[in-house]
């Protein structure tokens, strides 16, 4: 899906993510949108969900950012573009504006998003992502073995 790939590229290039390269951190912005849509799927509330999601993503990134890296207007604009791509491309074009259909595909969308995100990372950040994700897998294996 072209729109999902575009979202992931925008997120990778502009650090629209949580505080690390771990799976949950990378998926946080997408999950905010999906959670909001699940809570309020009605079409007449789309503008509220779109703008609310953009603000929640921005606030999350602002809250976790180190003081020297606090996001500003440019980051807010990138986040707004990110959310618009989701609503225009992923929801409307890719799923016929049908929230239930989209939510049924949530797992595969999240998986594809992670692949697209990784593909869009610069080489230096791919290495860091590999390290953090390997640590995450090791931790899960240790917890599972106990």
C-alpha positions in Angstrom: 0.0 0.0 0.0 1.6 3.2 -1.2 0.1 5.4 1.5 1.4 3.2 4.3 4.9 3.2 2.8 4.7 7.0 2.5 3.7 7.3 6.2 6.6 5.1 7.3 9.1 7.0 5.1 7.8 10.3 6.6 8.1 8.9 10.1 11.6 7.5 9.6 12.9 10.7 8.0 11.4 13.0 10.7 11.6 10.8 13.8 7.8 10.4 14.2 8.1 7.6 16.8 8.6 7.0 20.5 12.0 7.2 22.2 13.7 4.1 20.7 13.8 1.8 17.8 11.9 -0.9 19.6 8.8 -2.3 18.0 6.3 -0.6 20.3 8.1 2.7 20.0 8.1 2.7 16.2 4.4 1.8 16.2 3.3 4.3 18.8 2.1 7.0 16.3 0.2 4.5 14.2 -1.3 2.9 17.3 -2.6 6.3 18.5 -4.5 6.7 15.3 -5.8 3.2 15.2 -6.9 3.4 18.9 -8.7 6.7 18.3 -10.5 5.3 15.3 -11.5 2.2 17.2 -13.0 4.4 20.0 -14.7 6.8 17.5 -15.3 5.1 14.1 -18.2 7.3 13.0 -17.5 9.1 9.7 -19.0 12.4 11.1 -16.2 12.4 13.7 -13.3 11.9 11.3 -12.0 15.5 11.5 -12.0 15.3 15.3 -10.2 12.0 15.3 -7.7 13.2 12.7 -6.9 16.4 14.5 -7.0 14.8 18.0 -4.6 12.0 16.8 -2.2 14.6 15.4 -2.2 16.5 18.7 -1.8 13.3 20.7 1.2 12.1 18.6 2.9 15.5 18.9 2.3 15.7 22.7 3.7 12.2 23.1 6.8 13.1 21.2 7.2 16.4 23.0 6.8 14.6 26.4 9.5 12.0 25.7 12.0 14.3 23.9 15.1 15.4 25.7 15.1 19.1 26.5 17.6 19.9 23.8 15.4 18.2 21.2 12.0 19.5 22.0 9.8 19.4 18.8 8.5 22.6 17.3 6.2 23.8 14.5 8.1 21.8 11.8 7.6 18.6 13.6 4.0 19.4 14.2 3.6 20.0 10.5 5.2 16.6 9.6 2.9 14.9 12.1 -0.1 16.5 10.5 1.0 15.3 7.1 1.6 11.8 8.6 -2.0 11.7 9.9 -3.5 13.1 6.7 -1.7 10.4 4.7 -3.3 7.8 7.0 -6.8 9.2 6.6 -6.6 10.0 2.9 -4.5 7.1 1.7 -4.8 4.2 4.2 -8.3 4.6 5.4 -10.1 6.3 2.4 -8.3 4.9 -0.6 -7.0 1.6 0.8 -10.0 0.6 2.8 -12.9 2.4 1.2 -13.3 4.7 4.3 -14.5 1.6 6.2 -13.0 1.7 9.7 -14.1 -1.9 10.5 -12.4 -3.2 7.4 -9.2 -1.3 8.4 -9.3 -2.6 11.9 -9.6 -6.2 10.7 -6.4 -5.6 8.8 -4.6 -3.9 11.7 -2.1 -6.6 12.4 -0.9 -6.9 8.8 -0.8 -3.1 8.5 1.3 -2.7 11.6 3.7 -5.4 10.3 4.0 -3.9 6.9 4.5 -0.4 8.4 7.5 -1.7 10.4 9.1 -3.1 7.3 8.6 0.1 5.3 9.9 2.1 8.3 13.1 0.1 8.4 13.6 0.4 4.7 13.4 4.2 5.0 15.9 4.5 7.7 19.4 5.9 6.9 22.1 3.2 7.2 23.4 4.6 10.5 20.0 4.4 12.1 19.4 0.9 10.7 22.4 -0.3 12.7 21.0 1.3 15.9 17.6 -0.2 15.2 19.1 -3.7 14.7 20.9 -3.4 18.1 17.8 -2.3 20.0 15.6 -4.8 18.4 18.0 -7.6 19.1 18.1 -6.6 22.7 14.3 -6.6 22.8 14.1 -10.1 21.3 16.7 -11.3 23.9 14.7 -9.8 26.7 11.5 -11.5 25.5 13.3 -14.8 25.2 14.7 -14.5 28.8 11.2 -13.7 30.1 9.6 -16.5 28.2 12.2 -19.0 29.5 11.5 -18.2 33.2 
